[in-house]
Amino acid sequence: MYIKVRVKTGQKKESVEPGSKGVFKIGVKEKAERNSANARVIKIIAERLGVPAKKVRIVNGHHSRSKILAISE
């Protein structure tokens, strides 16, 4: 399964909201440095879907705010 997300880093409060066209809007506290924001996005999605974090990976958009995540079963 693939999920499209749009990430905002450096937020005061973490949030996950459904956006338009099936894209989730995710706000994380971490800065976009040393992969910390990407790691937090993976943890948030894993928690929301009830799967281990190792089952979620970024397949596109490692250095972009728009990302595509793959969830394996």
mmCIF file as Biopython writes it, N, C-alpha, C and O atoms, coordinates in Angstrom:
data_model
#
loop_
_atom_site.group_PDB
_atom_site.id
_atom_site.type_symbol
_atom_site.label_atom_id
_atom_site.label_alt_id
_atom_site.label_comp_id
_atom_site.label_asym_id
_atom_site.label_entity_id
_atom_site.label_seq_id
_atom_site.pdbx_PDB_ins_code
_atom_site.Cartn_x
_atom_site.Cartn_y
_atom_site.Cartn_z
_atom_site.occupancy
_atom_site.B_iso_or_equiv
_atom_site.auth_seq_id
_atom_site.auth_asym_id
_atom_site.pdbx_PDB_model_num
ATOM 1   N N  . MET A ? 1  ? 0.848  -1.157 0.000  1.0 0.0 1  A 1 
ATOM 2   C CA . MET A ? 1  ? 0.000  0.000  0.000  1.0 0.0 1  A 1 
ATOM 3   C C  . MET A ? 1  ? 0.905  1.234  0.000  1.0 0.0 1  A 1 
ATOM 4   O O  . MET A ? 1  ? 1.955  1.245  0.642  1.0 0.0 1  A 1 
ATOM 5   N N  . TYR A ? 2  ? 0.488  2.261  -0.721 1.0 0.0 2  A 1 
ATOM 6   C CA . TYR A ? 2  ? 1.239  3.507  -0.794 1.0 0.0 2  A 1 
ATOM 7   C C  . TYR A ? 2  ? 0.414  4.640  -0.201 1.0 0.0 2  A 1 
ATOM 8   O O  . TYR A ? 2  ? -0.806 4.689  -0.359 1.0 0.0 2  A 1 
ATOM 9   N N  . ILE A ? 3  ? 1.100  5.551  0.485  1.0 0.0 3  A 1 
ATOM 10  C CA . ILE A ? 3  ? 0.456  6.711  1.087  1.0 0.0 3  A 1 
ATOM 11  C C  . ILE A ? 3  ? 1.241  7.949  0.670  1.0 0.0 3  A 1 
ATOM 12  O O  . ILE A ? 3  ? 2.471  7.961  0.721  1.0 0.0 3  A 1 
ATOM 13  N N  . LYS A ? 4  ? 0.521  8.991  0.256  1.0 0.0 4  A 1 
ATOM 14  C CA . LYS A ? 4  ? 1.156  10.265 -0.072 1.0 0.0 4  A 1 
ATOM 15  C C  . LYS A ? 4  ? 1.018  11.185 1.137  1.0 0.0 4  A 1 
ATOM 16  O O  . LYS A ? 4  ? -0.055 11.288 1.731  1.0 0.0 4  A 1 
ATOM 17  N N  . VAL A ? 5  ? 2.114  11.850 1.493  1.0 0.0 5  A 1 
ATOM 18  C CA . VAL A ? 5  ? 2.094  12.772 2.618  1.0 0.0 5  A 1 
ATOM 19  C C  . VAL A ? 5  ? 2.776  14.079 2.238  1.0 0.0 5  A 1 
ATOM 20  O O  . VAL A ? 5  ? 3.635  14.124 1.358  1.0 0.0 5  A 1 
ATOM 21  N N  . ARG A ? 6  ? 2.371  15.129 2.923  1.0 0.0 6  A 1 
ATOM 22  C CA . ARG A ? 6  ? 3.002  16.452 2.788  1.0 0.0 6  A 1 
ATOM 23  C C  . ARG A ? 6  ? 3.421  16.839 4.197  1.0 0.0 6  A 1 
ATOM 24  O O  . ARG A ? 6  ? 2.581  16.908 5.094  1.0 0.0 6  A 1 
ATOM 25  N N  . VAL A ? 7  ? 4.704  17.091 4.401  1.0 0.0 7  A 1 
ATOM 26  C CA . VAL A ? 7  ? 5.264  17.266 5.738  1.0 0.0 7  A 1 
ATOM 27  C C  . VAL A ? 7  ? 5.640  18.718 5.991  1.0 0.0 7  A 1 
ATOM 28  O O  . VAL A ? 7  ? 6.237  19.383 5.145  1.0 0.0 7  A 1 
ATOM 29  N N  . LYS A ? 8  ? 5.272  19.196 7.190  1.0 0.0 8  A 1 
ATOM 30  C CA . LYS A ? 8  ? 5.722  20.499 7.679  1.0 0.0 8  A 1 
ATOM 31  C C  . LYS A ? 8  ? 6.602  20.225 8.896  1.0 0.0 8  A 1 
ATOM 32  O O  . LYS A ? 8  ? 6.160  19.592 9.854  1.0 0.0 8  A 1 
ATOM 33  N N  . THR A ? 9  ? 7.828  20.695 8.858  1.0 0.0 9  A 1 
ATOM 34  C CA . THR A ? 9  ? 8.758  20.464 9.956  1.0 0.0 9  A 1 
ATOM 35  C C  . THR A ? 9  ? 8.817  21.673 10.877 1.0 0.0 9  A 1 
ATOM 36  O O  . THR A ? 9  ? 8.402  22.771 10.506 1.0 0.0 9  A 1 
ATOM 37  N N  . GLY A ? 10 ? 9.339  21.457 12.089 1.0 0.0 10 A 1 
ATOM 38  C CA . GLY A ? 10 ? 9.517  22.549 13.038 1.0 0.0 10 A 1 
ATOM 39  C C  . GLY A ? 10 ? 8.225  23.100 13.619 1.0 0.0 10 A 1 
ATOM 40  O O  . GLY A ? 10 ? 8.174  24.267 14.008 1.0 0.0 10 A 1 
ATOM 41  N N  . GLN A ? 11 ? 7.187  22.288 13.683 1.0 0.0 11 A 1 
ATOM 42  C CA . GLN A ? 11 ? 5.902  22.726 14.227 1.0 0.0 11 A 1 
ATOM 43  C C  . GLN A ? 11 ? 5.921  22.668 15.752 1.0 0.0 11 A 1 
ATOM 44  O O  . GLN A ? 11 ? 6.692  21.899 16.326 1.0 0.0 11 A 1 
ATOM 45  N N  . LYS A ? 12 ? 5.092  23.462 16.413 1.0 0.0 12 A 1 
ATOM 46  C CA . LYS A ? 12 ? 4.995  23.424 17.869 1.0 0.0 12 A 1 
ATOM 47  C C  . LYS A ? 12 ? 4.236  22.191 18.339 1.0 0.0 12 A 1 
ATOM 48  O O  . LYS A ? 12 ? 4.507  21.652 19.412 1.0 0.0 12 A 1 
ATOM 49  N N  . LYS A ? 13 ? 3.282  21.753 17.523 1.0 0.0 13 A 1 
ATOM 50  C CA . LYS A ? 13 ? 2.443  20.611 17.895 1.0 0.0 13 A 1 
ATOM 51  C C  . LYS A ? 13 ? 2.375  19.647 16.722 1.0 0.0 13 A 1 
ATOM 52  O O  . LYS A ? 13 ? 2.172  20.063 15.581 1.0 0.0 13 A 1 
ATOM 53  N N  . GLU A ? 14 ? 2.546  18.350 17.003 1.0 0.0 14 A 1 
ATOM 54  C CA . GLU A ? 14 ? 2.455  17.354 15.933 1.0 0.0 14 A 1 
ATOM 55  C C  . GLU A ? 14 ? 0.999  17.136 15.545 1.0 0.0 14 A 1 
ATOM 56  O O  . GLU A ? 14 ? 0.104  17.155 16.390 1.0 0.0 14 A 1 
ATOM 57  N N  . SER A ? 15 ? 0.778  16.929 14.245 1.0 0.0 15 A 1 
ATOM 58  C CA . SER A ? 15 ? -0.584 16.742 13.766 1.0 0.0 15 A 1 
ATOM 59  C C  . SER A ? 15 ? -0.596 15.858 12.531 1.0 0.0 15 A 1 
ATOM 60  O O  . SER A ? 15 ? 0.379  15.786 11.783 1.0 0.0 15 A 1 
ATOM 61  N N  . VAL A ? 16 ? -1.725 15.189 12.336 1.0 0.0 16 A 1 
ATOM 62  C CA . VAL A ? 16 ? -1.974 14.407 11.125 1.0 0.0 16 A 1 
ATOM 63  C C  . VAL A ? 16 ? -3.384 14.745 10.678 1.0 0.0 16 A 1 
ATOM 64  O O  . VAL A ? 16 ? -4.347 14.545 11.417 1.0 0.0 16 A 1 
ATOM 65  N N  . GLU A ? 17 ? -3.496 15.261 9.458  1.0 0.0 17 A 1 
ATOM 66  C CA . GLU A ? 17 ? -4.798 15.653 8.929  1.0 0.0 17 A 1 
ATOM 67  C C  . GLU A ? 17 ? -4.964 15.097 7.525  1.0 0.0 17 A 1 
ATOM 68  O O  . GLU A ? 17 ? -4.014 15.098 6.742  1.0 0.0 17 A 1 
ATOM 69  N N  . PRO A ? 18 ? -6.160 14.624 7.198  1.0 0.0 18 A 1 
ATOM 70  C CA . PRO A ? 18 ? -6.388 14.225 5.810  1.0 0.0 18 A 1 
ATOM 71  C C  . PRO A ? 18 ? -6.467 15.472 4.938  1.0 0.0 18 A 1 
ATOM 72  O O  . PRO A ? 18 ? -7.170 16.427 5.270  1.0 0.0 18 A 1 
ATOM 73  N N  . GLY A ? 19 ? -5.760 15.459 3.845  1.0 0.0 19 A 1 
ATOM 74  C CA . GLY A ? 19 ? -5.769 16.598 2.939  1.0 0.0 19 A 1 
ATOM 75  C C  . GLY A ? 19 ? -6.580 16.303 1.698  1.0 0.0 19 A 1 
ATOM 76  O O  . GLY A ? 19 ? -7.334 15.331 1.656  1.0 0.0 19 A 1 
ATOM 77  N N  . SER A ? 20 ? -6.429 17.125 0.705  1.0 0.0 20 A 1 
ATOM 78  C CA . SER A ? 20 ? -7.154 16.919 -0.541 1.0 0.0 20 A 1 
ATOM 79  C C  . SER A ? 20 ? -6.481 15.856 -1.394 1.0 0.0 20 A 1 
ATOM 80  O O  . SER A ? 20 ? -5.269 15.662 -1.310 1.0 0.0 20 A 1 
ATOM 81  N N  . LYS A ? 21 ? -7.252 15.179 -2.198 1.0 0.0 21 A 1 
ATOM 82  C CA . LYS A ? 21 ? -6.774 14.160 -3.138 1.0 0.0 21 A 1 
ATOM 83  C C  . LYS A ? 21 ? -6.023 13.019 -2.451 1.0 0.0 21 A 1 
ATOM 84  O O  . LYS A ? 21 ? -5.095 12.458 -3.033 1.0 0.0 21 A 1 
ATOM 85  N N  . GLY A ? 22 ? -6.412 12.666 -1.219 1.0 0.0 22 A 1 
ATOM 86  C CA . GLY A ? 22 ? -5.823 11.526 -0.537 1.0 0.0 22 A 1 
ATOM 87  C C  . GLY A ? 22 ? -4.425 11.755 0.007  1.0 0.0 22 A 1 
ATOM 88  O O  . GLY A ? 22 ? -3.722 10.794 0.320  1.0 0.0 22 A 1 
ATOM 89  N N  . VAL A ? 23 ? -4.010 12.999 0.124  1.0 0.0 23 A 1 
ATOM 90  C CA . VAL A ? 23 ? -2.682 13.320 0.651  1.0 0.0 23 A 1 
ATOM 91  C C  . VAL A ? 23 ? -2.830 13.714 2.114  1.0 0.0 23 A 1 
ATOM 92  O O  . VAL A ? 23 ? -3.613 14.606 2.440  1.0 0.0 23 A 1 
ATOM 93  N N  . PHE A ? 24 ? -2.077 13.050 3.005  1.0 0.0 24 A 1 
ATOM 94  C CA . PHE A ? 24 ? -2.114 13.387 4.421  1.0 0.0 24 A 1 
ATOM 95  C C  . PHE A ? 24 ? -1.170 14.549 4.690  1.0 0.0 24 A 1 
ATOM 96  O O  . PHE A ? 24 ? -0.069 14.605 4.142  1.0 0.0 24 A 1 
ATOM 97  N N  . LYS A ? 25 ? -1.608 15.478 5.537  1.0 0.0 25 A 1 
ATOM 98  C CA . LYS A ? 25 ? -0.761 16.587 5.961  1.0 0.0 25 A 1 
ATOM 99  C C  . LYS A ? 25 ? -0.253 16.261 7.359  1.0 0.0 25 A 1 
ATOM 100 O O  . LYS A ? 25 ? -1.039 16.067 8.287  1.0 0.0 25 A 1 
ATOM 101 N N  . ILE A ? 26 ? 1.054  16.204 7.498  1.0 0.0 26 A 1 
ATOM 102 C CA . ILE A ? 26 ? 1.670  15.824 8.768  1.0 0.0 26 A 1 
ATOM 103 C C  . ILE A ? 26 ? 2.570  16.957 9.243  1.0 0.0 26 A 1 
ATOM 104 O O  . ILE A ? 26 ? 3.407  17.455 8.489  1.0 0.0 26 A 1 
ATOM 105 N N  . GLY A ? 27 ? 2.395  17.355 10.485 1.0 0.0 27 A 1 
ATOM 106 C CA . GLY A ? 27 ? 3.258  18.352 11.106 1.0 0.0 27 A 1 
ATOM 107 C C  . GLY A ? 27 ? 4.091  17.669 12.179 1.0 0.0 27 A 1 
ATOM 108 O O  . GLY A ? 27 ? 3.548  16.963 13.028 1.0 0.0 27 A 1 
ATOM 109 N N  . VAL A ? 28 ? 5.405  17.872 12.152 1.0 0.0 28 A 1 
ATOM 110 C CA . VAL A ? 28 ? 6.302  17.266 13.133 1.0 0.0 28 A 1 
ATOM 111 C C  . VAL A ? 28 ? 7.137  18.345 13.810 1.0 0.0 28 A 1 
ATOM 112 O O  . VAL A ? 28 ? 7.397  19.395 13.223 1.0 0.0 28 A 1 
ATOM 113 N N  . LYS A ? 29 ? 7.556  18.087 15.042 1.0 0.0 29 A 1 
ATOM 114 C CA . LYS A ? 29 ? 8.366  19.037 15.791 1.0 0.0 29 A 1 
ATOM 115 C C  . LYS A ? 29 ? 9.812  19.070 15.313 1.0 0.0 29 A 1 
ATOM 116 O O  . LYS A ? 29 ? 10.471 20.105 15.409 1.0 0.0 29 A 1 
ATOM 117 N N  . GLU A ? 30 ? 10.308 17.956 14.804 1.0 0.0 30 A 1 
ATOM 118 C CA . GLU A ? 30 ? 11.708 17.858 14.398 1.0 0.0 30 A 1 
ATOM 119 C C  . GLU A ? 30 ? 12.015 18.748 13.206 1.0 0.0 30 A 1 
ATOM 120 O O  . GLU A ? 30 ? 11.152 19.012 12.369 1.0 0.0 30 A 1 
ATOM 121 N N  . LYS A ? 31 ? 13.244 19.201 13.146 1.0 0.0 31 A 1 
ATOM 122 C CA . LYS A ? 31 ? 13.722 19.977 12.000 1.0 0.0 31 A 1 
ATOM 123 C C  . LYS A ? 31 ? 14.090 19.023 10.878 1.0 0.0 31 A 1 
ATOM 124 O O  . LYS A ? 31 ? 14.268 17.826 11.107 1.0 0.0 31 A 1 
ATOM 125 N N  . ALA A ? 32 ? 14.202 19.541 9.688  1.0 0.0 32 A 1 
ATOM 126 C CA . ALA A ? 32 ? 14.565 18.729 8.521  1.0 0.0 32 A 1 
ATOM 127 C C  . ALA A ? 32 ? 16.088 18.599 8.445  1.0 0.0 32 A 1 
ATOM 128 O O  . ALA A ? 32 ? 16.702 18.979 7.448  1.0 0.0 32 A 1 
ATOM 129 N N  . GLU A ? 33 ? 16.677 18.069 9.485  1.0 0.0 33 A 1 
ATOM 130 C CA . GLU A ? 33 ? 18.117 17.894 9.553  1.0 0.0 33 A 1 
ATOM 131 C C  . GLU A ? 33 ? 18.447 16.482 10.003 1.0 0.0 33 A 1 
ATOM 132 O O  . GLU A ? 33 ? 17.780 15.929 10.877 1.0 0.0 33 A 1 
ATOM 133 N N  . ARG A ? 34 ? 19.472 15.902 9.406  1.0 0.0 34 A 1 
ATOM 134 C CA . ARG A ? 34 ? 19.975 14.577 9.780  1.0 0.0 34 A 1 
ATOM 135 C C  . ARG A ? 34 ? 18.884 13.508 9.796  1.0 0.0 34 A 1 
ATOM 136 O O  . ARG A ? 34 ? 18.918 12.601 10.628 1.0 0.0 34 A 1 
ATOM 137 N N  . ASN A ? 35 ? 17.928 13.609 8.893  1.0 0.0 35 A 1 
ATOM 138 C CA . ASN A ? 35 ? 16.887 12.596 8.713  1.0 0.0 35 A 1 
ATOM 139 C C  . ASN A ? 35 ? 15.939 12.466 9.906  1.0 0.0 35 A 1 
ATOM 140 O O  . ASN A ? 35 ? 15.162 11.513 9.959  1.0 0.0 35 A 1 
ATOM 141 N N  . SER A ? 36 ? 15.980 13.389 10.857 1.0 0.0 36 A 1 
ATOM 142 C CA . SER A ? 36 ? 15.141 13.251 12.046 1.0 0.0 36 A 1 
ATOM 143 C C  . SER A ? 36 ? 13.656 13.443 11.738 1.0 0.0 36 A 1 
ATOM 144 O O  . SER A ? 36 ? 12.820 12.755 12.324 1.0 0.0 36 A 1 
ATOM 145 N N  . ALA A ? 37 ? 13.310 14.357 10.839 1.0 0.0 37 A 1 
ATOM 146 C CA . ALA A ? 37 ? 11.902 14.560 10.489 1.0 0.0 37 A 1 
ATOM 147 C C  . ALA A ? 37 ? 11.357 13.359 9.734  1.0 0.0 37 A 1 
ATOM 148 O O  . ALA A ? 37 ? 10.222 12.947 9.973  1.0 0.0 37 A 1 
ATOM 149 N N  . ASN A ? 38 ? 12.144 12.789 8.826  1.0 0.0 38 A 1 
ATOM 150 C CA . ASN A ? 38 ? 11.696 11.599 8.098  1.0 0.0 38 A 1 
ATOM 151 C C  . ASN A ? 38 ? 11.462 10.427 9.041  1.0 0.0 38 A 1 
ATOM 152 O O  . ASN A ? 38 ? 10.486 9.693  8.889  1.0 0.0 38 A 1 
ATOM 153 N N  . ALA A ? 39 ? 12.344 10.250 10.005 1.0 0.0 39 A 1 
ATOM 154 C CA . ALA A ? 39 ? 12.184 9.155  10.969 1.0 0.0 39 A 1 
ATOM 155 C C  . ALA A ? 39 ? 10.910 9.347  11.781 1.0 0.0 39 A 1 
ATOM 156 O O  . ALA A ? 39 ? 10.202 8.378  12.057 1.0 0.0 39 A 1 
ATOM 157 N N  . ARG A ? 40 ? 10.614 10.571 12.162 1.0 0.0 40 A 1 
ATOM 158 C CA . ARG A ? 40 ? 9.396  10.831 12.942 1.0 0.0 40 A 1 
ATOM 159 C C  . ARG A ? 40 ? 8.140  10.611 12.109 1.0 0.0 40 A 1 
ATOM 160 O O  . ARG A ? 40 ? 7.144  10.099 12.621 1.0 0.0 40 A 1 
ATOM 161 N N  . VAL A ? 41 ? 8.172  10.989 10.835 1.0 0.0 41 A 1 
ATOM 162 C CA . VAL A ? 41 ? 7.031  10.756 9.949  1.0 0.0 41 A 1 
ATOM 163 C C  . VAL A ? 41 ? 6.752  9.255  9.846  1.0 0.0 41 A 1 
ATOM 164 O O  . VAL A ? 41 ? 5.596  8.833  9.891  1.0 0.0 41 A 1 
ATOM 165 N N  . ILE A ? 42 ? 7.792  8.462  9.711  1.0 0.0 42 A 1 
ATOM 166 C CA . ILE A ? 42 ? 7.627  7.005  9.635  1.0 0.0 42 A 1 
ATOM 167 C C  . ILE A ? 42 ? 6.996  6.482  10.915 1.0 0.0 42 A 1 
ATOM 168 O O  . ILE A ? 42 ? 6.092  5.649  10.857 1.0 0.0 42 A 1 
ATOM 169 N N  . LYS A ? 43 ? 7.456  6.954  12.071 1.0 0.0 43 A 1 
ATOM 170 C CA . LYS A ? 43 ? 6.893  6.495  13.352 1.0 0.0 43 A 1 
ATOM 171 C C  . LYS A ? 43 ? 5.429  6.898  13.489 1.0 0.0 43 A 1 
ATOM 172 O O  . LYS A ? 43 ? 4.614  6.106  13.963 1.0 0.0 43 A 1 
ATOM 173 N N  . ILE A ? 44 ? 5.087  8.110  13.085 1.0 0.0 44 A 1 
ATOM 174 C CA . ILE A ? 44 ? 3.701  8.577  13.193 1.0 0.0 44 A 1 
ATOM 175 C C  . ILE A ? 44 ? 2.772  7.730  12.323 1.0 0.0 44 A 1 
ATOM 176 O O  . ILE A ? 44 ? 1.715  7.297  12.781 1.0 0.0 44 A 1 
ATOM 177 N N  . ILE A ? 45 ? 3.162  7.495  11.083 1.0 0.0 45 A 1 
ATOM 178 C CA . ILE A ? 45 ? 2.329  6.690  10.178 1.0 0.0 45 A 1 
ATOM 179 C C  . ILE A ? 45 ? 2.201  5.264  10.698 1.0 0.0 45 A 1 
ATOM 180 O O  . ILE A ? 45 ? 1.117  4.684  10.646 1.0 0.0 45 A 1 
ATOM 181 N N  . ALA A ? 46 ? 3.282  4.699  11.192 1.0 0.0 46 A 1 
ATOM 182 C CA . ALA A ? 46 ? 3.236  3.336  11.726 1.0 0.0 46 A 1 
ATOM 183 C C  . ALA A ? 46 ? 2.275  3.248  12.909 1.0 0.0 46 A 1 
ATOM 184 O O  . ALA A ? 46 ? 1.502  2.296  13.011 1.0 0.0 46 A 1 
ATOM 185 N N  . GLU A ? 47 ? 2.320  4.229  13.796 1.0 0.0 47 A 1 
ATOM 186 C CA . GLU A ? 47 ? 1.411  4.245  14.941 1.0 0.0 47 A 1 
ATOM 187 C C  . GLU A ? 47 ? -0.038 4.369  14.497 1.0 0.0 47 A 1 
ATOM 188 O O  . GLU A ? 47 ? -0.908 3.677  15.026 1.0 0.0 47 A 1 
ATOM 189 N N  . ARG A ? 48 ? -0.309 5.246  13.527 1.0 0.0 48 A 1 
ATOM 190 C CA . ARG A ? 48 ? -1.679 5.445  13.046 1.0 0.0 48 A 1 
ATOM 191 C C  . ARG A ? 48 ? -2.245 4.198  12.389 1.0 0.0 48 A 1 
ATOM 192 O O  . ARG A ? 48 ? -3.436 3.916  12.518 1.0 0.0 48 A 1 
ATOM 193 N N  . LEU A ? 49 ? -1.389 3.436  11.673 1.0 0.0 49 A 1 
ATOM 194 C CA . LEU A ? 49 ? -1.853 2.253  10.965 1.0 0.0 49 A 1 
ATOM 195 C C  . LEU A ? 49 ? -1.732 0.980  11.801 1.0 0.0 49 A 1 
ATOM 196 O O  . LEU A ? 49 ? -2.231 -0.070 11.398 1.0 0.0 49 A 1 
ATOM 197 N N  . GLY A ? 50 ? -1.084 1.061  12.947 1.0 0.0 50 A 1 
ATOM 198 C CA . GLY A ? 50 ? -0.945 -0.097 13.816 1.0 0.0 50 A 1 
ATOM 199 C C  . GLY A ? 50 ? 0.017  -1.151 13.269 1.0 0.0 50 A 1 
ATOM 200 O O  . GLY A ? 50 ? -0.199 -2.350 13.448 1.0 0.0 50 A 1 
ATOM 201 N N  . VAL A ? 51 ? 1.072  -0.700 12.607 1.0 0.0 51 A 1 
ATOM 202 C CA . VAL A ? 51 ? 2.089  -1.617 12.084 1.0 0.0 51 A 1 
ATOM 203 C C  . VAL A ? 51 ? 3.444  -1.220 12.669 1.0 0.0 51 A 1 
ATOM 204 O O  . VAL A ? 51 ? 3.613  -0.080 13.102 1.0 0.0 51 A 1 
ATOM 205 N N  . PRO A ? 52 ? 4.413  -2.143 12.690 1.0 0.0 52 A 1 
ATOM 206 C CA . PRO A ? 52 ? 5.753  -1.773 13.159 1.0 0.0 52 A 1 
ATOM 207 C C  . PRO A ? 52 ? 6.396  -0.750 12.227 1.0 0.0 52 A 1 
ATOM 208 O O  . PRO A ? 52 ? 6.121  -0.743 11.027 1.0 0.0 52 A 1 
ATOM 209 N N  . ALA A ? 53 ? 7.242  0.105  12.770 1.0 0.0 53 A 1 
ATOM 210 C CA . ALA A ? 53 ? 7.888  1.158  11.982 1.0 0.0 53 A 1 
ATOM 211 C C  . ALA A ? 53 ? 8.777  0.580  10.886 1.0 0.0 53 A 1 
ATOM 212 O O  . ALA A ? 53 ? 8.989  1.231  9.863  1.0 0.0 53 A 1 
ATOM 213 N N  . LYS A ? 54 ? 9.300  -0.626 11.078 1.0 0.0 54 A 1 
ATOM 214 C CA . LYS A ? 54 ? 10.165 -1.221 10.052 1.0 0.0 54 A 1 
ATOM 215 C C  . LYS A ? 54 ? 9.381  -1.640 8.806  1.0 0.0 54 A 1 
ATOM 216 O O  . LYS A ? 54 ? 9.981  -1.958 7.779  1.0 0.0 54 A 1 
ATOM 217 N N  . LYS A ? 55 ? 8.056  -1.644 8.887  1.0 0.0 55 A 1 
ATOM 218 C CA . LYS A ? 55 ? 7.219  -1.978 7.729  1.0 0.0 55 A 1 
ATOM 219 C C  . LYS A ? 55 ? 6.899  -0.743 6.873  1.0 0.0 55 A 1 
ATOM 220 O O  . LYS A ? 55 ? 6.308  -0.870 5.800  1.0 0.0 55 A 1 
ATOM 221 N N  . VAL A ? 56 ? 7.286  0.438  7.341  1.0 0.0 56 A 1 
ATOM 222 C CA . VAL A ? 56 ? 7.023  1.686  6.626  1.0 0.0 56 A 1 
ATOM 223 C C  . VAL A ? 56 ? 8.350  2.235  6.110  1.0 0.0 56 A 1 
ATOM 224 O O  . VAL A ? 56 ? 9.330  2.311  6.852  1.0 0.0 56 A 1 
ATOM 225 N N  . ARG A ? 57 ? 8.376  2.617  4.830  1.0 0.0 57 A 1 
ATOM 226 C CA . ARG A ? 57 ? 9.599  3.206  4.275  1.0 0.0 57 A 1 
ATOM 227 C C  . ARG A ? 57 ? 9.234  4.288  3.268  1.0 0.0 57 A 1 
ATOM 228 O O  . ARG A ? 57 ? 8.165  4.265  2.658  1.0 0.0 57 A 1 
ATOM 229 N N  . ILE A ? 58 ? 10.142 5.225  3.113  1.0 0.0 58 A 1 
ATOM 230 C CA . ILE A ? 58 ? 9.957  6.308  2.151  1.0 0.0 58 A 1 
ATOM 231 C C  . ILE A ? 58 ? 10.502 5.832  0.813  1.0 0.0 58 A 1 
ATOM 232 O O  . ILE A ? 58 ? 11.674 5.469  0.709  1.0 0.0 58 A 1 
ATOM 233 N N  . VAL A ? 59 ? 9.653  5.834  -0.211 1.0 0.0 59 A 1 
ATOM 234 C CA . VAL A ? 59 ? 10.095 5.389  -1.533 1.0 0.0 59 A 1 
ATOM 235 C C  . VAL A ? 59 ? 10.370 6.565  -2.465 1.0 0.0 59 A 1 
ATOM 236 O O  . VAL A ? 59 ? 11.058 6.410  -3.474 1.0 0.0 59 A 1 
ATOM 237 N N  . ASN A ? 60 ? 9.837  7.736  -2.134 1.0 0.0 60 A 1 
ATOM 238 C CA . ASN A ? 60 ? 10.060 8.907  -2.979 1.0 0.0 60 A 1 
ATOM 239 C C  . ASN A ? 60 ? 9.942  10.155 -2.117 1.0 0.0 60 A 1 
ATOM 240 O O  . ASN A ? 60 ? 9.029  10.252 -1.297 1.0 0.0 60 A 1 
ATOM 241 N N  . GLY A ? 61 ? 10.846 11.110 -2.289 1.0 0.0 61 A 1 
ATOM 242 C CA . GLY A ? 61 ? 10.756 12.378 -1.598 1.0 0.0 61 A 1 
ATOM 243 C C  . GLY A ? 61 ? 11.569 12.482 -0.330 1.0 0.0 61 A 1 
ATOM 244 O O  . GLY A ? 61 ? 11.154 13.166 0.605  1.0 0.0 61 A 1 
ATOM 245 N N  . HIS A ? 62 ? 12.716 11.826 -0.265 1.0 0.0 62 A 1 
ATOM 246 C CA . HIS A ? 62 ? 13.549 11.884 0.938  1.0 0.0 62 A 1 
ATOM 247 C C  . HIS A ? 62 ? 13.954 13.311 1.295  1.0 0.0 62 A 1 
ATOM 248 O O  . HIS A ? 62 ? 14.065 13.640 2.476  1.0 0.0 62 A 1 
ATOM 249 N N  . HIS A ? 63 ? 14.175 14.156 0.301  1.0 0.0 63 A 1 
ATOM 250 C CA . HIS A ? 63 ? 14.618 15.534 0.535  1.0 0.0 63 A 1 
ATOM 251 C C  . HIS A ? 63 ? 13.540 16.545 0.186  1.0 0.0 63 A 1 
ATOM 252 O O  . HIS A ? 63 ? 13.841 17.719 -0.029 1.0 0.0 63 A 1 
ATOM 253 N N  . SER A ? 64 ? 12.299 16.111 0.125  1.0 0.0 64 A 1 
ATOM 254 C CA . SER A ? 64 ? 11.197 16.966 -0.271 1.0 0.0 64 A 1 
ATOM 255 C C  . SER A ? 64 ? 10.116 16.955 0.803  1.0 0.0 64 A 1 
ATOM 256 O O  . SER A ? 64 ? 10.059 16.035 1.618  1.0 0.0 64 A 1 
ATOM 257 N N  . ARG A ? 65 ? 9.261  17.972 0.806  1.0 0.0 65 A 1 
ATOM 258 C CA . ARG A ? 65 ? 8.131  17.974 1.738  1.0 0.0 65 A 1 
ATOM 259 C C  . ARG A ? 65 ? 7.052  16.993 1.303  1.0 0.0 65 A 1 
ATOM 260 O O  . ARG A ? 65 ? 6.309  16.481 2.140  1.0 0.0 65 A 1 
ATOM 261 N N  . SER A ? 66 ? 6.955  16.723 0.007  1.0 0.0 66 A 1 
ATOM 262 C CA . SER A ? 66 ? 5.987  15.753 -0.503 1.0 0.0 66 A 1 
ATOM 263 C C  . SER A ? 66 ? 6.677  14.400 -0.583 1.0 0.0 66 A 1 
ATOM 264 O O  . SER A ? 66 ? 7.738  14.270 -1.192 1.0 0.0 66 A 1 
ATOM 265 N N  . LYS A ? 67 ? 6.069  13.398 0.034  1.0 0.0 67 A 1 
ATOM 266 C CA . LYS A ? 67 ? 6.683  12.075 0.106  1.0 0.0 67 A 1 
ATOM 267 C C  . LYS A ? 67 ? 5.673  10.997 -0.264 1.0 0.0 67 A 1 
ATOM 268 O O  . LYS A ? 67 ? 4.463  11.188 -0.140 1.0 0.0 67 A 1 
ATOM 269 N N  . ILE A ? 68 ? 6.186  9.876  -0.715 1.0 0.0 68 A 1 
ATOM 270 C CA . ILE A ? 68 ? 5.372  8.682  -0.917 1.0 0.0 68 A 1 
ATOM 271 C C  . ILE A ? 68 ? 5.937  7.611  -0.019 1.0 0.0 68 A 1 
ATOM 272 O O  . ILE A ? 68 ? 7.124  7.293  -0.087 1.0 0.0 68 A 1 
ATOM 273 N N  . LEU A ? 69 ? 5.075  7.044  0.837  1.0 0.0 69 A 1 
ATOM 274 C CA . LEU A ? 69 ? 5.476  6.005  1.767  1.0 0.0 69 A 1 
ATOM 275 C C  . LEU A ? 69 ? 4.891  4.678  1.325  1.0 0.0 69 A 1 
ATOM 276 O O  . LEU A ? 69 ? 3.753  4.614  0.862  1.0 0.0 69 A 1 
ATOM 277 N N  . ALA A ? 70 ? 5.679  3.611  1.472  1.0 0.0 70 A 1 
ATOM 278 C CA . ALA A ? 70 ? 5.210  2.262  1.186  1.0 0.0 70 A 1 
ATOM 279 C C  . ALA A ? 70 ? 5.040  1.529  2.509  1.0 0.0 70 A 1 
ATOM 280 O O  . ALA A ? 70 ? 5.922  1.558  3.367  1.0 0.0 70 A 1 
ATOM 281 N N  . ILE A ? 71 ? 3.895  0.870  2.662  1.0 0.0 71 A 1 
ATOM 282 C CA . ILE A ? 71 ? 3.625  0.074  3.852  1.0 0.0 71 A 1 
ATOM 283 C C  . ILE A ? 71 ? 3.535  -1.379 3.416  1.0 0.0 71 A 1 
ATOM 284 O O  . ILE A ? 71 ? 2.660  -1.751 2.634  1.0 0.0 71 A 1 
ATOM 285 N N  . SER A ? 72 ? 4.451  -2.203 3.932  1.0 0.0 72 A 1 
ATOM 286 C CA . SER A ? 72 ? 4.424  -3.626 3.583  1.0 0.0 72 A 1 
ATOM 287 C C  . SER A ? 72 ? 3.685  -4.386 4.678  1.0 0.0 72 A 1 
ATOM 288 O O  . SER A ? 72 ? 3.631  -3.958 5.831  1.0 0.0 72 A 1 
ATOM 289 N N  . GLU A ? 73 ? 3.123  -5.512 4.290  1.0 0.0 73 A 1 
ATOM 290 C CA . GLU A ? 73 ? 2.341  -6.301 5.240  1.0 0.0 73 A 1 
ATOM 291 C C  . GLU A ? 73 ? 3.038  -7.568 5.616  1.0 0.0 73 A 1 
ATOM 292 O O  . GLU A ? 73 ? 2.514  -8.349 6.410  1.0 0.0 73 A 1 
#
